[in-house]
Amino acid sequence: MNVTLSADSDLLHKAREVARRQGKSLNELFRDYLRAITSARPDTSPADDLFALMDDAGGRLDNRGWRREELHERR
């Protein structure tokens, strides 16, 4: 389905630049944005979404812990 939108030229220029840096067309960028905002769960906070992304990233600590001194060590 085609939809006609309007935006000022400066905004379009910036959006096209973002799309170019991501290797996408402006249409792809817009479709990705629509997918992202429609798939967001309204019952969660942005922090919940961030934690879900971190869980999905698959990083691990291998039971590594830190001592307080290590966390506050200056380099």
SETI-904077 format. One record per atom (N, C-alpha, C): residue number from 1; x, y, z; chain. Coordinates in Angstrom, 3 decimals. Example, Ala and Ser with C-alpha at 12.3 -4.5 7.8 and 13.67 -1.06 7.14 Angstrom:
% residues 2
    nr          u          v          w   kette
     1     13.190     -5.690      7.800       A
     1     12.300     -4.500      7.800       A
     1     13.200     -3.300      7.800       A
     2     12.850     -2.250      7.080       A
     2     13.670     -1.060      7.140       A
     2     12.900      0.030      7.870       A
END
This chain:
% residues 75
    nr          u          v          w   kette
     1      0.846     -1.171      0.000       A
     1      0.000      0.000      0.000       A
     1      0.896      1.240      0.000       A
     2      0.550      2.186     -0.782       A
     2      1.300      3.436     -0.832       A
     2      0.657      4.468      0.074       A
     3      1.503      5.239      0.734       A
     3      1.056      6.307      1.623       A
     3      1.868      7.539      1.270       A
     4      1.225      8.674      1.224       A
     4      1.925      9.927      0.961       A
     4      2.130     10.655      2.277       A
     5      3.362     11.025      2.540       A
     5      3.714     11.757      3.750       A
     5      4.346     13.072      3.355       A
     6      4.332     14.015      4.273       A
     6      5.024     15.271      3.999       A
     6      5.956     15.582      5.159       A
     7      7.085     16.177      4.823       A
     7      8.080     16.582      5.822       A
     7      8.897     17.703      5.204       A
     8      9.496     18.510      6.058       A
     8     10.297     19.604      5.518       A
     8     11.585     19.047      4.908       A
     9     12.175     19.803      4.028       A
     9     13.326     19.327      3.264       A
     9     14.532     18.996      4.147       A
    10     14.737     19.760      5.228       A
    10     15.866     19.479      6.118       A
    10     15.697     18.118      6.798       A
    11     14.497     17.823      7.246       A
    11     14.223     16.536      7.885       A
    11     14.416     15.391      6.894       A
    12     13.928     15.559      5.678       A
    12     14.102     14.529      4.656       A
    12     15.569     14.315      4.322       A
    13     16.312     15.400      4.233       A
    13     17.746     15.299      3.957       A
    13     18.449     14.485      5.053       A
    14     18.143     14.782      6.312       A
    14     18.749     14.058      7.437       A
    14     18.330     12.585      7.438       A
    15     17.069     12.327      7.149       A
    15     16.581     10.946      7.116       A
    15     17.245     10.155      5.992       A
    16     17.408     10.773      4.841       A
    16     18.091     10.099      3.728       A
    16     19.547      9.803      4.083       A
    17     20.175     10.698      4.814       A
    17     21.560     10.478      5.235       A
    17     21.645      9.299      6.204       A
    18     20.708      9.215      7.137       A
    18     20.663      8.072      8.063       A
    18     20.477      6.779      7.273       A
    19     19.552      6.782      6.338       A
    19     19.308      5.604      5.512       A
    19     20.558      5.223      4.723       A
    20     21.231      6.210      4.141       A
    20     22.448      5.935      3.378       A
    20     23.515      5.285      4.241       A
    21     23.709      5.817      5.471       A
    21     24.723      5.254      6.370       A
    21     24.383      3.820      6.765       A
    22     23.104      3.492      6.786       A
    22     22.682      2.142      7.139       A
    22     22.569      1.226      5.923       A
    23     22.872      1.771      4.746       A
    23     22.793      0.982      3.517       A
    23     21.365      0.636      3.132       A
    24     20.438      1.538      3.418       A
    24     19.026      1.303      3.148       A
    24     18.459      2.448      2.337       A
    25     17.297      2.175      1.753       A
    25     16.556      3.262      1.123       A
    25     15.737      3.955      2.204       A
    26     15.228      5.119      1.881       A
    26     14.369      5.830      2.827       A
    26     13.111      5.004      3.118       A
    27     12.589      4.331      2.105       A
    27     11.427      3.467      2.318       A
    27     11.744      2.331      3.290       A
    28     12.902      1.690      3.120       A
    28     13.290      0.610      4.042       A
    28     13.414      1.132      5.470       A
    29     14.041      2.290      5.603       A
    29     14.214      2.887      6.926       A
    29     12.861      3.148      7.569       A
    30     11.936      3.678      6.808       A
    30     10.607      3.968      7.322       A
    30      9.861      2.684      7.691       A
    31      9.951      1.660      6.841       A
    31      9.299      0.380      7.156       A
    31      9.885     -0.228      8.429       A
    32     11.212     -0.176      8.571       A
    32     11.851     -0.693      9.784       A
    32     11.358      0.057     11.017       A
    33     11.226      1.371     10.886       A
    33     10.733      2.180     12.003       A
    33      9.303      1.776     12.368       A
    34      8.460      1.610     11.359       A
    34      7.070      1.210     11.623       A
    34      7.014     -0.162     12.294       A
    35      7.868     -1.089     11.833       A
    35      7.910     -2.411     12.482       A
    35      8.323     -2.288     13.941       A
    36      9.317     -1.457     14.195       A
    36      9.823     -1.306     15.565       A
    36      8.776     -0.716     16.491       A
    37      8.076      0.318     16.037       A
    37      7.112      0.950     16.941       A
    37      5.842      0.131     17.091       A
    38      5.518     -0.701     16.105       A
    38      4.307     -1.507     16.229       A
    38      4.571     -2.818     16.955       A
    39      5.828     -3.227     17.045       A
    39      6.132     -4.467     17.764       A
    39      6.464     -4.197     19.223       A
    40      6.650     -2.941     19.588       A
    40      6.939     -2.608     20.990       A
    40      5.734     -2.968     21.843       A
    41      6.011     -3.493     23.000       A
    41      4.936     -3.872     23.914       A
    41      4.578     -2.664     24.771       A
    42      3.335     -2.205     24.691       A
    42      2.953     -1.002     25.435       A
    42      2.965     -1.190     26.952       A
    43      2.975     -2.439     27.422       A
    43      2.942     -2.689     28.859       A
    43      4.339     -2.749     29.476       A
    44      5.362     -2.438     28.686       A
    44      6.726     -2.473     29.216       A
    44      7.340     -1.084     29.162       A
    45      8.330     -0.894     30.004       A
    45      9.046      0.382     30.018       A
    45     10.236      0.292     29.065       A
    46     10.815      1.415     28.691       A
    46     12.025      1.368     27.866       A
    46     13.138      0.556     28.527       A
    47     13.223      0.597     29.851       A
    47     14.251     -0.189     30.542       A
    47     13.995     -1.684     30.356       A
    48     12.728     -2.097     30.407       A
    48     12.399     -3.508     30.168       A
    48     12.822     -3.920     28.768       A
    49     12.560     -3.053     27.795       A
    49     12.963     -3.345     26.421       A
    49     14.476     -3.454     26.318       A
    50     15.205     -2.591     27.008       A
    50     16.666     -2.639     26.988       A
    50     17.179     -3.933     27.603       A
    51     16.610     -4.331     28.735       A
    51     17.029     -5.583     29.357       A
    51     16.739     -6.775     28.451       A
    52     15.613     -6.742     27.734       A
    52     15.296     -7.818     26.795       A
    52     16.331     -7.870     25.677       A
    53     16.736     -6.715     25.170       A
    53     17.779     -6.680     24.140       A
    53     19.094     -7.241     24.665       A
    54     19.434     -6.893     25.896       A
    54     20.677     -7.396     26.496       A
    54     20.612     -8.912     26.650       A
    55     19.450     -9.433     27.055       A
    55     19.288    -10.883     27.189       A
    55     19.437    -11.569     25.838       A
    56     18.870    -10.970     24.801       A
    56     18.932    -11.556     23.468       A
    56     20.329    -11.489     22.864       A
    57     21.168    -10.580     23.347       A
    57     22.506    -10.394     22.778       A
    57     23.409    -11.597     23.022       A
    58     23.121    -12.369     24.039       A
    58     23.871    -13.597     24.268       A
    58     25.220    -13.419     24.931       A
    59     25.495    -12.259     25.479       A
    59     26.767    -12.081     26.187       A
    59     26.794    -12.901     27.467       A
    60     27.978    -13.164     27.951       A
    60     28.068    -13.923     29.194       A
    60     29.278    -13.485     29.979       A
    61     29.230    -13.725     31.255       A
    61     30.323    -13.339     32.138       A
    61     31.159    -14.535     32.587       A
    62     30.724    -15.756     32.279       A
    62     31.419    -16.965     32.723       A
    62     31.635    -16.954     34.222       A
    63     30.605    -16.585     34.954       A
    63     30.656    -16.529     36.418       A
    63     31.739    -15.584     36.924       A
    64     32.102    -14.625     36.125       A
    64     33.113    -13.637     36.502       A
    64     32.482    -12.628     37.425       A
    65     33.118    -12.350     38.496       A
    65     32.662    -11.306     39.400       A
    65     33.737    -10.238     39.510       A
    66     33.385     -9.134     40.060       A
    66     34.345     -8.058     40.238       A
    66     34.399     -7.667     41.706       A
    67     35.556     -7.264     42.090       A
    67     35.713     -6.694     43.429       A
    67     35.441     -5.196     43.322       A
    68     35.007     -4.608     44.415       A
    68     34.701     -3.173     44.431       A
    68     35.906     -2.359     43.958       A
    69     37.079     -2.776     44.389       A
    69     38.300     -2.045     44.013       A
    69     38.516     -2.068     42.498       A
    70     38.207     -3.192     41.864       A
    70     38.368     -3.295     40.404       A
    70     37.401     -2.354     39.678       A
    71     36.187     -2.265     40.182       A
    71     35.185     -1.424     39.541       A
    71     35.520      0.062     39.619       A
    72     36.225      0.458     40.675       A
    72     36.530      1.866     40.876       A
    72     37.993      2.203     40.576       A
    73     38.682      1.235     39.996       A
    73     40.099      1.437     39.680       A
    73     40.249      2.473     38.572       A
    74     41.174      3.363     38.740       A
    74     41.462      4.402     37.723       A
    74     42.557      3.883     36.806       A
    75     42.387      4.126     35.552       A
    75     43.405      3.668     34.570       A
    75     44.049      4.853     33.931       A
END
